[in-house]
């Protein structure tokens, strides 16, 4: 498993990246224990959905403006966007299947 398929978002690239297609964004911080637990799941989803949906991470410490824009108060928070619109939000670590179901629904 590699991080090659995971997109690392910044405040500059965020809006452009979420504006098209289905994208799952993991809002995380390097110091967050549960975020580290979620990381392998995010990498697995990136491999699994390669070509079907984008999987991305956004460091809330580096991109506080984006975190505030979406009201991210606790991490990890995972938000799924479709063509720029927020369609799902999960707070805390979820089972991989929860994200898969939401991605499959968003992909349609």
HELIX and SHEET records of a PDB file:
HELIX    1   1 UNK A   14  UNK A   18  1                                   5    
HELIX    2   2 UNK A   33  UNK A   48  1                                  16    
HELIX    3   3 UNK A   64  UNK A   69  1                                   6    
HELIX    4   4 UNK A   96  UNK A  107  1                                  12    
SHEET    1   A 5 UNK A   6  UNK A   9  0                                        
SHEET    2   A 5 UNK A  54  UNK A  59  1                                        
SHEET    3   A 5 UNK A  22  UNK A  28  1                                        
SHEET    4   A 5 UNK A  77  UNK A  82 -1                                        
SHEET    5   A 5 UNK A  85  UNK A  91 -1                                        
END                                                                             
